[in-house]
Amino acid sequence: MRWNVAILTASDRGSRGEREDTSAQVIRELVEEELQGVIIEYRIVPDEIKEIMASLIEMTDYYQADLILTTGGTGLSPRDVTPEATMQVIDRIVPGIAEAMRMSAMQKTPRAMLSRAVAGIRGQTLIINLPGSPKGVNESLAAIMEQLPHALNILTGKETEHTEIT
């Protein structure tokens, strides 16, 4: 199954061209290699709640992404507003995804408990907030990658029954 995936980076410096978006590059590689996903849209926006919200809405409603992976804006800085923007546009929260990412990351660094990342559903799109660092992106996706195909199959109606994990 090929999944349509969008990547959204929230970064003031990245949106001004002052910083290379290496986290999105890690997402792209993992999505293409591990998930067999196709990147259908990618953009960088400043850490502004309305711009993040508008991008998430467009990526779901217009581009019809199956999965949107955001990077950046999940920390404690006053400019970190990606979780708030995500919560404004989703219909339902999927707390286990963010919990699994934090749990896994906390085994490597206790600072992972400071992540405010969320995951949720808008229509038939799964939206997941990832950290802003390439290392954080890699570790977070590693924690959830195995479950993403099943989640996307259920969400998009390609799979209707919950199967036992053996």
N, C-alpha and C positions, 0 to 999 in steps of 0.2 A: 504494500500500500504506500502510495506517495502522499505525503502530507504537505499542504500549502502553509508555509510558515512566514510570519512577518517578524522583523526585528526592530525594536524601538529603543534608541539610546537617549537617556535624559542626562544631558551634560551641558552646562553653560559654556565651559571652555571648548568642548568638542563642537558645539553648534557654531562657535565663532571661528573654527578652524585652528584653534590654538593647541589642540591635543589630538593625537591619532586615536582612533576608536578601536583599540586592540581587543576590547571585550567583545564587541560585535563580531570580530573576526573569529574568535574562539567559538562563539555561538554558531556562526555559519558553518565552521568545520565540523562541529559535533552534530549539528542537525543533518548535514549532508551525509556524513559518514555513519553515524550511529542510528539515526532515525529514518534515513533515506528520505528526508524532507527536501522540498524545493523552496528556496527563498523567493517569495513573490513581491515583497516590499521591504525596504530598509530605509530608515531615516534617523537623523539626529535632531533633537529639539532641545531648547534650553529647559532648565528646571523650573518650568512654569506650569502650574496645575491645568490651566485651560488649554495650553498647547499639547500637553500630554494627553489629556482627555480627548481632544479633537482628533489626534492621531490614532488613538485606540479605537474610537468610534469609526473612523474612516477605514482602518485596517480590518475591522470586523464587518461592518455594514456594506462597504463598497468593494474592498478587495476580497472579502469572504475568506479570510485566513482561518485555517483549522486551529492554529496555534499562534499566539503572539508571545514572544519572549522579550521582556524589557530588561535593560541593564542600566544601573545607576539610579541614584535618588532614593535609596532604601535605608539610609543611615539616619543619624540623629541631628545632622545639620539642619538649620532652619530652611535651607533651600531644598532639602530632600523631601519631595512631595509625590514621588511616584506611587506609593501605596494609597495615598489619599485620592489621587486622580483615578487609580484603578478601581477603588471602592465606589467612586461616583458613577462608573460606567458599567459595572458588572451587575448581573441579575442575581447571581448566587455565588457565595464564597466556597472555596474548596480548601479548608484549613490544613488538611493532612499533607498537602504538597509543601507548603511553606514550613510546616512543622518538621517534616522529614529532611528538608534542606538544612534547617537550623540544627537539628539533632546531629546530622552527619558532620556538619562543619564544626560543631562544638567539640567534637572528638579531636580536632586538629588545633583549634584556638577557642578559648573561652569568649573572645570578643564577638563570636558569631551570634551570641545571644542579643546583641545590639541591633541585629538586622530586623527591619520592620516589613520585610517582603510579604506580599500577599499573593494568593492565587484565586482565580474565580472564573466564572462563565458568563459570557455575554452571548445570547442566542446560542449558536452551536460552535462558539469559539472559546478555547481555553486560553486564559491570559495568566502568565506567570512572571512575577517580578524576580529578577536575579540581581546579585550584587554588581557593583561597578568595576571591580577588578577582574582581570583575566583569570587569576587563580581562583577567586570566589565563584566566577561563572563556571569554570571547569568542575570544581568540587560540587557545586549545587546541582548542576545538570547530571553529574555522575550519580548523585543520590537518588534521582527521580527518573532517569532515562528509561530504565527497564519497564516502568509502569506507564509511560506516556502512550505507547501504541494502544494499550487496552483502554486507557482513559479516553483517548480520541475516538476509538472505535465505538465505545458506549455513547459518547457525547454526540457523535454524528449519525448514530443509528445504524452503523455498519455491523454492530454486534449488539444483540438484544439481551443476551443472557450473561449473568456473571458466572465466570468459570472458576473452578477451584484451582488454586496454585499448588502445584506438586513439587 
